[in-house]
Amino acid sequence: MGILLTGNPAEATILCAPKVMRTRKFVAALAAGPLVVHTSFLDYCIKHDSPPPTASHALGNDRDTKERFGFHISKVIGRAKMNQRRLLRGWTIFCTEAVNGGFDTYKEIVSLNGGQCFLWKGRESVNVTKRKPLPDAGDESQNQGGEEEEDVLYLISGTGKNETVLWGKFRALAEKHDMRPRIVKPDWLLSCAMAQQVEWNEEYDLKG
């Protein structure tokens, strides 16, 4: 039949799930712009030993997905194909160790979208620079938030005491390099990766 099952999001060309989800593997796999289908697609393959017409098993273009996430999967996949795994190319994003979901989850999502994710332990000696338009930038630049994002430095964090104690040094790092610090909930990265588009909303901001 020519279909190989894999649990590695980096290898997936078909993403099969019972519904649109904000799980590590689902979100990470979207970066490649895969065909997104319901698990009924796999059931058909097993039963008939051949793949079915994909249209009848498409996932995520219904009203429920639009209401829950604010998008249709078909639009997301279109942007993912434009981005070519480069949505976060040129971005350096920091993440606390104790964040809900785990550092490795967000590192994988950032990496598969072309960026770099580093563990933040409060070391101000880290070198960061403002993002600049890359000379070989492609269509992904249309989905990266524009000039508004070029001088922003992100820290993905929770609100535990062992995380909030690191916020001051992160702000100092950003200011040292003439950047604006944004300390955000994991929802910011998950939303960007799921929409395949960088968008800012104050609801992601962690004050303190």
C-alpha positions in Angstrom: 0.0 0.0 0.0 3.0 2.3 0.4 2.0 3.9 3.7 4.5 3.8 6.6 3.3 4.6 10.1 5.5 6.9 12.1 5.4 8.7 15.5 8.0 11.2 14.4 6.3 14.6 13.4 9.3 15.5 11.3 8.7 12.6 9.0 4.9 12.8 8.7 3.3 13.6 5.3 -0.1 12.5 6.4 -1.4 13.6 9.8 -4.1 11.3 11.1 -6.2 12.1 14.2 -9.7 11.9 15.6 -9.9 15.7 15.8 -7.7 18.8 15.7 -5.7 18.8 18.9 -3.1 20.9 20.7 -0.8 17.9 21.4 3.0 18.0 20.9 2.9 15.7 17.9 -0.1 17.2 16.2 1.2 20.8 16.5 4.8 19.8 15.5 3.6 17.9 12.4 1.7 20.9 11.0 5.0 22.6 10.1 5.5 20.4 7.1 2.1 21.1 5.7 0.9 17.4 5.7 -2.4 16.0 4.5 -4.6 16.2 7.6 -7.2 13.4 7.8 -9.5 11.7 10.3 -8.6 8.3 11.7 -11.3 6.9 9.5 -8.7 7.3 6.7 -6.5 4.8 8.4 -9.4 2.5 9.1 -10.2 2.4 5.4 -6.6 1.7 4.5 -6.4 -1.3 6.8 -9.7 -2.6 5.6 -9.2 -2.2 1.8 -5.4 -2.3 1.6 -5.4 0.9 -0.4 -5.9 4.6 0.5 -9.4 6.2 0.0 -10.3 9.5 -1.6 -8.9 12.0 0.9 -11.8 14.5 0.5 -14.2 12.2 2.4 -11.8 11.9 5.3 -10.6 15.5 5.6 -10.2 16.9 9.1 -10.4 20.3 10.6 -12.5 22.3 8.1 -15.7 22.2 10.1 -17.5 24.8 12.1 -16.4 23.3 15.4 -12.7 23.6 14.5 -13.2 27.2 13.4 -15.0 28.1 16.7 -12.4 26.4 18.9 -9.2 27.5 17.2 -10.1 30.3 14.9 -9.1 28.7 11.7 -9.8 26.0 9.2 -7.0 23.4 8.7 -7.0 24.0 4.9 -5.9 27.6 5.5 -3.2 26.4 8.0 -1.8 23.9 5.5 -1.7 26.5 2.8 0.4 28.8 5.0 2.6 25.8 6.1 3.4 25.1 2.4 4.3 28.8 2.0 6.5 28.7 5.1 8.3 25.5 4.2 9.2 24.9 7.8 10.6 28.4 8.1 7.9 30.2 10.1 10.4 30.9 13.0 13.6 31.0 10.9 15.9 33.5 12.4 14.1 33.5 15.8 15.7 32.7 19.1 13.1 31.8 21.8 13.8 31.0 25.4 11.8 28.6 27.6 11.9 27.8 31.3 12.7 24.3 32.5 9.6 23.9 34.6 7.1 25.2 32.1 3.9 23.1 31.7 4.4 20.6 28.9 8.1 20.5 29.3 11.0 22.3 27.6 11.5 19.5 25.0 8.0 20.0 23.7 8.5 23.6 22.8 12.0 23.1 21.6 10.7 20.5 19.1 7.9 22.8 17.9 10.3 25.7 17.5 12.9 23.6 15.7 10.5 22.1 13.2 9.4 25.6 12.4 13.0 26.7 11.7 13.8 28.5 14.9 16.1 28.0 17.9 14.8 27.3 21.4 17.1 27.6 24.4 16.6 26.7 28.1 16.5 29.9 30.2 18.3 29.6 33.5 18.9 33.3 34.1 22.3 33.7 32.5 22.6 37.2 31.1 25.8 36.4 29.2 23.8 34.8 26.4 24.2 36.6 23.1 21.0 37.6 21.2 20.4 39.9 18.3 17.5 41.6 16.8 15.9 39.8 13.9 16.5 41.4 10.5 14.8 40.5 7.1 16.9 37.8 5.6 18.2 38.3 2.1 16.9 34.9 1.0 13.6 35.2 2.8 10.7 33.6 1.0 6.9 33.6 1.4 7.2 32.8 5.0 8.0 36.4 5.7 4.3 37.2 5.1 3.4 35.1 8.2 6.1 36.3 10.7 4.4 39.3 12.2 6.2 42.0 10.3 8.4 44.7 11.7 6.5 44.7 15.0 8.2 41.4 15.9 11.8 42.2 14.9 13.0 43.6 18.2 11.0 41.3 20.5 12.6 38.6 22.6 10.3 35.8 23.9 10.4 33.7 27.0 7.9 30.9 27.3 7.1 30.4 31.0 4.7 29.3 33.6 4.0 31.2 36.8 5.7 29.0 39.4 8.0 30.7 41.9 11.0 28.9 40.4 10.1 30.5 37.0 9.0 34.0 38.0 12.3 34.5 39.8 14.0 34.3 36.4 11.9 37.0 34.7 13.9 40.0 35.9 17.2 38.7 34.4 15.4 37.9 31.2 14.1 41.4 30.9 17.6 42.7 31.7 19.0 40.5 28.9 16.5 41.9 26.4 17.1 45.5 27.4 20.9 44.9 27.2 20.5 44.1 23.5 18.0 46.9 22.9 15.1 44.4 22.5 11.6 44.3 24.0 11.1 41.4 26.4 7.9 39.4 26.2 7.3 36.7 28.8 4.4 34.6 27.5 2.3 31.6 28.2 2.9 28.4 26.1 -0.3 29.2 24.4 1.5 31.9 22.3 3.8 29.3 20.6 1.1 26.7 20.3 -1.2 29.2 18.6 1.5 30.5 16.2 2.5 26.9 15.3 -1.1 25.7 14.8 -2.1 28.7 12.7 1.3 28.8 10.9 1.3 32.5 11.5 2.9 34.7 14.1 0.2 36.9 15.8 0.3 38.8 19.0 -2.5 39.0 21.5 -2.3 40.5 25.0 -3.9 37.4 26.4 -0.6 35.6 26.0 1.3 38.1 28.1 2.5 37.1 31.6 2.6 40.2 33.8 4.7 40.4 36.9 
